[in-house]
Amino acid sequence: MKTWLIRGAVIILVITLLAVIRAGVLGAVCKRRTQYPGGLTFLGHSTGLFGTQYDRLAMWKSPTYTDPLPAMTLYIGGQPYPLASLTEDILASLSGMARHGNLLDAEGSILRYKFRGGRLTWISLEAAFSDPRREGRNVVSGTFQISVNDGPPFSLPVTHADLVRLCGRPEKSGWEIAN
């Protein structure tokens, strides 16, 4: 009887230890990638054994892409800009830079973009990149928000559960080694 109790306690201890190691390894080594139609990708990290927090979104396209841009609206200073109608001129009027550039919001999130041949080929939004007062340029009022698939607007960072609630089910989602 005593032997079974000791074995049971050891098994529970080993399982607990493995779970703690897994959570630490996932947080330090692995990143979560969740993708929506059109190549819209949310990148995040482990926040413990079962949690994920996404603090970046990105979209990459070849200059010759033929598939549509993601069903996403970007809110800059409270003004909605559907991704499909975002132009170099619009972003140049906000940042002073055509073709490619950066914008910071009041919270320190950074929006990066690139156009090739007059077409949006890359966009990235990263939560709380730096202190906007320190940068002193290309700062817009308010905070960047996004909405996906006609869902409600939200800001990064966001948990996995909230992402699914706000954007719907992703095309694919999984863990990968961080680079």
Residue pairs with C-beta under 8 A, 6 or more apart in sequence:
19 49
20 49
22 49
23 46
23 48
23 49
26 46
26 175
27 45
27 46
27 47
27 48
29 177
29 178
30 45
30 46
30 175
30 176
30 177
30 178
31 43
31 44
31 45
31 175
31 176
31 177
31 178
32 42
32 43
32 44
32 45
32 46
32 52
32 54
32 160
32 173
32 174
32 175
33 41
33 42
33 43
33 173
33 174
33 175
33 176
34 41
34 42
34 44
34 54
34 160
34 163
34 170
34 172
34 173
35 41
35 42
35 170
35 171
35 172
35 173
36 42
36 70
36 148
36 149
36 167
36 168
36 170
36 171
37 70
37 71
37 171
38 59
38 67
38 68
38 69
38 70
38 71
38 72
39 59
39 60
39 61
39 67
39 70
40 57
40 59
40 70
40 72
40 148
41 57
41 58
41 59
42 54
42 56
42 57
42 158
42 163
42 170
43 54
43 55
43 56
43 57
43 58
44 52
44 53
44 54
44 55
44 56
44 157
44 160
45 52
45 53
45 55
45 178
46 52
47 53
47 159
51 159
51 160
52 159
52 160
53 157
53 158
53 159
53 160
54 156
54 157
54 158
54 159
54 160
54 163
55 126
55 127
55 128
55 156
55 157
56 124
56 125
56 126
56 127
56 156
57 124
57 125
57 146
57 156
58 122
58 123
58 124
58 125
59 69
59 70
59 72
59 83
59 122
59 123
59 124
60 121
60 122
61 69
61 119
61 120
61 121
61 122
62 121
63 116
63 117
63 119
63 121
65 119
65 121
68 84
69 83
69 84
69 120
70 83
70 148
71 83
71 148
71 149
71 150
72 82
72 83
72 146
72 147
72 148
73 80
73 81
73 82
73 83
73 146
73 147
73 153
74 80
74 81
74 82
74 83
74 86
74 111
74 123
74 125
74 144
74 145
74 146
75 81
75 142
75 144
75 145
75 146
75 147
75 153
76 94
76 103
76 105
76 111
76 140
76 142
76 144
77 94
77 140
77 141
77 142
78 141
78 142
80 147
80 153
81 90
83 120
83 123
86 120
87 118
88 98
88 99
88 115
88 118
89 98
91 97
91 98
91 101
91 103
91 113
92 98
92 101
94 103
94 138
94 140
95 101
95 102
95 103
95 138
96 138
97 138
98 115
99 114
99 115
99 116
100 112
100 113
100 114
100 115
101 112
101 113
101 138
102 110
102 111
102 112
102 138
103 110
103 111
103 138
103 139
103 140
103 144
104 110
104 111
104 129
104 130
104 132
104 135
104 138
104 139
104 140
105 111
105 132
105 139
105 140
105 141
105 142
105 143
105 144
106 132
106 139
106 140
106 141
106 142
106 143
107 127
107 128
107 132
107 143
107 155
108 128
108 129
108 130
108 131
108 132
109 125
109 126
109 127
109 128
109 129
109 143
109 144
109 155
109 156
110 124
110 125
110 126
110 129
110 130
111 123
111 124
111 125
111 144
112 122
112 123
112 124
112 125
112 126
113 120
113 122
113 123
113 124
114 120
114 121
114 122
114 123
115 121
125 144
125 146
125 156
126 156
127 155
127 156
127 157
128 157
132 139
143 155
144 155
144 156
145 153
145 154
145 155
146 153
146 154
146 155
146 156
147 153
147 154
147 166
148 166
148 167
148 168
149 167
149 168
151 166
151 167
151 168
152 166
154 162
154 166
158 166
160 173
163 170
164 170
